[in-house]
Structures are given as C-alpha cells and as structure tokens.
Amino acid sequence: MTRIRRGLIPREMEEKWFMYFEDDTLFLHRSWTGSCLYTVRFEVRPDGSARIVEALVNRDPEQYTETSDAKDARTVVSLVKTLLLDQPFDPLEGGDASTNTDQALQQWSLLGSATIGPRGSRGGDDERRSNASRAGRPSSTVGEEIRPKSAPSTRDYFAELYVAALFGDAGWSVYFPKRDVGFDFIATKPVRGEVLLRPVQVKGRFPTTAKTDRVTYGFRGELTAVHESMVLAIPYFHEGNFLSPERCAFIPLDQCKSPSSGGVRAEPAKFAGGHALPRRDFVRYFDRPGLALIEDTRWGHGA
C-alpha cells in the first residue's frame, strides 16, 4: 500500500497512465488525454494492509470505448500490479486480438513500456533508482551496461510495433502488409471530413560502441518503398535504456535529402553523451508535436 499511495507520474511518451491516491481511493487517468478512466477504493485493515472493495469505470463513449465490466475488472488489477507494484506483466485474457501483432499493439496501448519490463528495471535517472532503493528493491544495472557492439536484431521489429502503437494512441488505424515488402505499415485517419493515408517506414537508431558524438544523427540508406505522403519514423534508443526509445522523429519525404550516392538521408537529430537531441530546424517533427503534424493535409508538401 505504501507503493500504491505513491501513485505514478509519467516521465516519457510510452508511459500511458497518471495515477494518484487520495483518502482511500486510487485515481487512474490516461496520461495523453487526462481522462479519468478508473477509480479504485481500498479498505485498509488494522495491520496496514488493504484490499480493493470497489472499482468504478468511465463509460463515456467519447473518453473510453470498452463496455465489458469483466474485462475492466481484469484491467484494473493488471494496472495496479504491473505499474505500481512492479510485478511481471501478465497478458490479459479474453482480448479480441486476432493475431500476435494485434495483441502486442493492444497490450502496448494499455500498458506502454511496462509490457517489456517493470518500471524500475528499464534504466532511468537517480530519482528512479532512489525510489527503488527506498522500496527495498535493488536498483537496476540495465541503464549502466556498456553499449552493445551492434544493434540487437530483435529491436527492429519492436521499433515498428512501438511506432505503430504511437499512431494507434493518436487515433490512427494501422494496417500491416506482408512483412519486409514495401512499407512497414499503413496508417489511416479521418480528419476534417477527409480520410488521410500515410505509408510508414520505421528505422530505429541504437547507440553502439562505435558511435561517438556527432552533429547529425539519423537514417542514411535505401528504403523499400517511397511515397509523397509517407512518414519516415525514426525512434531513437539511448545508452541508458536499450529497451525503449527515448524519443521519436516523424519525418515527411520532402524533409529527406537524396544524396548522389542514392537512397535517402534524414538526420533530424544530433548525438551527444549517448543521447539523440533534436536539431533546431527539426524540433517540430519530434514526439507528440511531430505525430500531430502528420494530420496536416499539406504533409509532405512543405507542412
């Protein structure tokens, strides 16, 4: 209960919830929209332990579209265990995912980076390690490992799912084509009476032992397909956390260069001290502002 009362303040895009405890009730808000989806009331026993006696769910369809009480009951318990008590993520049963990819996207949309490990084990700052120590848990050494010699092969597909989940959180419908053919996925969204279509290529960047500080940092190479309305998404991992990106750039084709050697060049960041930092002229293409900019009807045409 001590850890539950601390609540949860999101520090990065992939942390999906903001939680706080007041009186005997835990309030669970979506971090992006601010909507309160659940309240959970606890009954405290004389010895200081407690049990859940009531949970209320938001049924406003404009804020939350789930209608199953049974599924929400499982979700509430999973959120408390995974996000506040750092217990291993237990995939929710009874989902409507038809494929492993659908299931992965649904789980990421619900729990964000908690699907790949407890919050305290994903690296982080001194405050996060201090909180872990106060809670009686050993601080993680994941963030203190040396850089790998090469990018992990499994990160490429994870980067695609990560970016697809960001699109899903922003209200886009995501469609995956045949693997490794053409674009990584297609995203569509109705905006102002028009259905926008954005083909997406994802190119994750990873710090390695050979990578030193540089003034430009991004993607150089061939793309399997290009389109004037495409998005080149570049999730940047960093040396303090190999498990999830630190930030993500969303670049239109008209902001990519075509070097004489062929292919595409897009370097919206610089690399310093193990981190990718947005370059001045590309700040608007990063993270939530960049994702929102994709909805501009002029995207790819000087947006």
C-alpha positions as a printed Julia matrix, in Angstrom:
303×3 Matrix{Float64}:
   0.0     0.0     0.0
   2.95    2.34    0.55
   3.88    1.93   -3.1
   0.28    2.24   -4.3
  -0.14    5.5    -2.38
   2.88    6.95   -4.2
   0.92    6.79   -7.44
   2.59    7.21  -10.83
   3.79   10.3   -12.71
   4.62    9.57  -16.38
   8.13   10.66  -17.42
   8.06    9.67  -21.09
   5.69    9.13  -24.02
   5.46    5.37  -23.6
   4.15    5.62  -20.03
   0.39    5.63  -20.55
  -1.04    6.43  -17.11
  -1.07    9.13  -14.45
  -2.22    7.84  -11.04
  -2.69    9.46   -7.65
  -4.07    8.32   -4.28
  -6.45   10.48   -2.23
  -8.18    9.45    1.01
  -8.94    5.75    0.38
  -9.18    5.93   -3.43
  -6.75    5.47   -6.31
  -7.5     7.58   -9.41
  -6.26    6.31  -12.8
  -6.02    8.85  -15.64
  -4.82    8.36  -19.19
  -1.6    10.39  -19.47
  -2.25   11.67  -23.02
  -5.92   12.72  -22.72
  -6.12   13.32  -18.97
  -9.41   11.39  -18.84
 -10.06    9.55  -15.58
 -10.99    6.0   -16.63
 -11.0     4.23  -13.26
 -11.3     4.92   -9.54
 -10.38    2.12   -7.12
 -11.43    2.26   -3.47
  -9.44    0.36   -0.83
 -10.4    -0.82    2.63
  -7.42   -0.59    4.99
  -7.02   -3.27    7.65
  -5.64   -2.63   11.16
  -2.25   -4.09   10.21
  -1.84   -1.56    7.36
  -2.62   -3.96    4.51
  -5.66   -3.36    2.33
  -8.0    -4.87   -0.19
  -9.95   -3.47   -3.14
 -13.64   -3.14   -2.25
 -14.93   -1.17   -5.22
 -13.85   -0.03   -8.67
 -15.71    2.42  -10.89
 -15.19    2.71  -14.64
 -15.81    5.62  -17.01
 -18.47    4.63  -19.58
 -18.48    7.9   -21.53
 -18.0     6.58  -25.12
 -16.17    9.75  -26.12
 -13.49    9.04  -23.5
 -13.46    5.23  -23.31
 -14.98    2.67  -25.68
 -14.69   -0.56  -23.63
 -18.05   -1.95  -22.47
 -17.12   -5.2   -20.68
 -17.17   -4.99  -16.88
 -15.35   -8.33  -16.64
 -12.51   -7.13  -18.88
 -12.23   -3.85  -17.0
 -12.02   -5.72  -13.68
  -9.02   -7.67  -15.01
  -7.52   -4.48  -16.45
  -7.68   -2.61  -13.14
  -5.92   -5.41  -11.27
  -3.27   -5.68  -14.01
  -2.61   -1.92  -13.95
  -2.12   -1.86  -10.18
   0.11   -4.95  -10.13
   2.22   -4.03  -13.14
   2.58   -0.25  -12.9
   2.54    0.34   -9.14
   3.91   -2.91   -7.7
   6.41   -3.7   -10.49
   5.11   -7.25  -10.84
   5.7    -9.01  -14.18
   3.15   -8.2   -16.85
   0.53  -10.93  -17.22
  -1.12  -10.74  -20.69
  -4.81  -10.03  -20.34
  -7.15  -12.88  -21.2
 -10.31  -12.57  -23.23
  -8.93   -9.99  -25.65
 -10.27   -9.53  -29.16
  -6.87   -9.64  -30.88
  -6.85  -11.89  -33.93
  -3.06  -12.05  -34.32
   0.04  -11.78  -32.18
   0.67   -8.37  -33.73
  -2.82   -7.16  -32.76
  -2.29   -8.45  -29.23
   1.07   -6.71  -28.96
  -0.43   -3.41  -30.1
  -3.33   -3.7   -27.65
  -1.01   -4.51  -24.76
   1.32   -1.63  -25.65
  -1.63    0.78  -25.9
  -2.79   -0.28  -22.43
   0.49   -0.55  -20.52
   3.11    1.11  -22.7
   6.69    0.32  -21.74
   5.51   -1.83  -18.81
   4.91   -4.64  -21.32
   8.71   -5.03  -21.67
   9.65   -4.94  -18.0
   8.96   -3.38  -14.61
   9.33    0.39  -14.45
  12.29    0.18  -12.1
  14.22   -2.19  -14.38
  14.28   -0.04  -17.52
  17.14    2.21  -16.54
  16.48    5.86  -15.71
  17.56    8.74  -13.54
  18.84    8.92   -9.98
  15.38    9.62   -8.57
  14.0     6.41  -10.08
  16.87    4.36   -8.65
  16.45    6.11   -5.28
  12.76    5.22   -5.18
  13.64    1.62   -5.94
  16.09    1.54   -3.06
  13.6     3.07   -0.61
  11.09    0.41   -1.6
  13.58   -2.29   -0.58
  14.38   -3.39   -4.14
  17.91   -3.46   -5.56
  18.48   -0.76   -8.15
  18.77   -1.95  -11.74
  22.04   -2.07  -13.61
  20.34   -2.21  -17.04
  20.95    1.5   -17.62
  24.59    1.18  -16.61
  25.57   -1.53  -19.07
  28.07   -0.65  -21.77
  26.79   -0.06  -25.27
  26.44   -3.18  -27.42
  28.8    -3.63  -30.35
  25.83   -3.73  -32.73
  22.1    -3.06  -32.58
  20.07   -6.06  -31.31
  18.32   -7.73  -34.25
  15.07   -8.04  -32.28
  14.85   -4.26  -31.84
  13.87   -3.63  -35.49
  10.5    -5.34  -35.21
   9.97   -3.89  -31.74
  10.62   -0.4   -33.15
   7.91   -0.97  -35.77
   5.4    -2.08  -33.13
   6.36    0.84  -30.9
   5.72    3.4   -33.65
   2.5     1.64  -34.71
   1.29    1.86  -31.1
   2.01    5.6   -31.03
  -0.12    6.01  -34.16
  -2.86    3.89  -32.56
  -2.81    6.01  -29.4
  -3.26    9.11  -31.58
  -6.41    7.66  -33.19
  -4.95    6.23  -36.4
  -5.98    2.85  -37.8
  -2.91    0.74  -38.54
  -2.63   -1.94  -41.24
   0.36   -4.26  -41.6
   1.24   -5.55  -45.09
   3.28   -8.64  -45.86
   6.46   -8.49  -43.77
   9.52   -6.89  -45.34
   7.65   -5.91  -48.5
   7.1    -2.22  -49.24
   6.14   -0.14  -46.21
   6.27   -1.33  -42.62
   2.61   -0.4   -42.15
  -0.12    1.89  -43.47
  -1.96    4.35  -41.21
  -5.32    5.98  -41.95
  -7.38    8.54  -40.04
 -10.49   10.61  -40.83
  -9.61   14.29  -40.35
 -11.93   17.17  -41.2
 -14.1    15.06  -43.48
 -11.15   13.52  -45.33
  -9.51   10.14  -44.82
  -5.77   10.66  -44.56
  -3.45    7.85  -45.66
   0.15    7.68  -44.5
   2.52    4.87  -45.55
   5.14    4.46  -42.83
   8.75    3.3   -42.84
  10.39    2.76  -39.43
  14.16    3.0   -38.96
  15.27    2.65  -35.32
  18.6     4.14  -34.23
  20.66    2.48  -31.49
  23.81    3.6   -29.63
  26.74    1.21  -30.15
  30.38    1.1   -29.08
  31.43    2.64  -32.4
  29.08    5.62  -32.09
  30.65    8.86  -30.91
  29.21   12.36  -30.6
  28.18   13.77  -33.96
  26.35   16.86  -35.24
  23.91   14.89  -37.42
  22.26   11.62  -36.49
  19.51    9.71  -38.26
  18.97    7.43  -41.24
  21.0     7.06  -44.4
  20.22    4.3   -46.86
  17.75    2.71  -49.22
  14.02    2.47  -48.49
  12.0    -0.46  -49.8
   9.29    1.96  -50.97
   8.66    5.71  -51.05
   5.53    7.84  -51.4
   4.96   11.61  -51.29
   2.66   11.21  -48.25
   4.86    8.75  -46.39
   6.26    9.08  -42.89
   9.83    8.12  -42.09
   9.64    7.35  -38.36
  12.97    7.27  -36.5
  12.69    6.04  -32.89
  15.91    6.85  -31.04
  17.06    4.42  -28.35
  19.73    5.61  -25.9
  22.55    4.12  -23.91
  20.76    4.48  -20.57
  17.8     2.4   -21.75
  18.15   -0.16  -24.53
  14.59   -1.42  -24.01
  12.52    1.5   -25.29
  13.14    4.66  -27.34
  13.93    7.99  -25.71
  12.16    9.99  -28.42
  10.81    9.55  -31.93
  11.02   11.72  -35.05
   8.32   11.69  -37.76
   9.84   12.99  -41.0
   7.95   13.74  -44.26
   9.57   12.81  -47.55
  10.07   16.46  -48.51
  12.38   16.87  -45.49
  14.6    13.98  -46.64
  17.61   14.52  -48.86
  18.55   12.44  -51.89
  22.34   12.11  -51.88
  24.18   11.48  -55.15
  25.12    8.03  -53.88
  21.42    7.08  -53.87
  18.89    6.27  -51.22
  17.51    8.69  -48.65
  19.15   10.81  -45.97
  17.22   12.11  -42.94
  19.2    13.28  -39.92
  16.9    15.33  -37.68
  18.96   14.81  -34.51
  22.49   15.12  -33.21
  24.18   12.55  -30.95
  25.75   13.79  -27.72
  26.58   11.99  -24.49
  24.75    8.84  -25.54
  21.51   10.66  -26.36
  19.77   11.84  -29.53
  18.9    15.54  -29.34
  16.6    17.23  -31.9
  18.34   19.67  -34.2
  16.88   23.19  -34.18
  15.19   23.0   -37.59
  13.58   19.62  -36.84
  12.23   20.09  -33.3
   8.62   20.26  -34.53
   8.89   16.8   -36.07
   9.64   15.06  -32.75
   7.35   13.22  -30.34
   3.76   14.43  -29.86
   4.08   17.65  -31.92
   5.56   15.64  -34.79
   2.84   13.0   -34.57
   0.17   15.71  -34.59
   1.79   17.39  -37.61
   1.19   14.24  -39.68
  -2.51   15.15  -39.72
  -1.79   18.35  -41.68
  -3.25   17.99  -45.18
  -0.03   19.58  -46.51
   2.1    16.8   -45.03
   4.89   16.05  -47.48
   4.29   19.32  -49.31
   6.01   21.83  -47.05
   3.87   21.2   -43.94
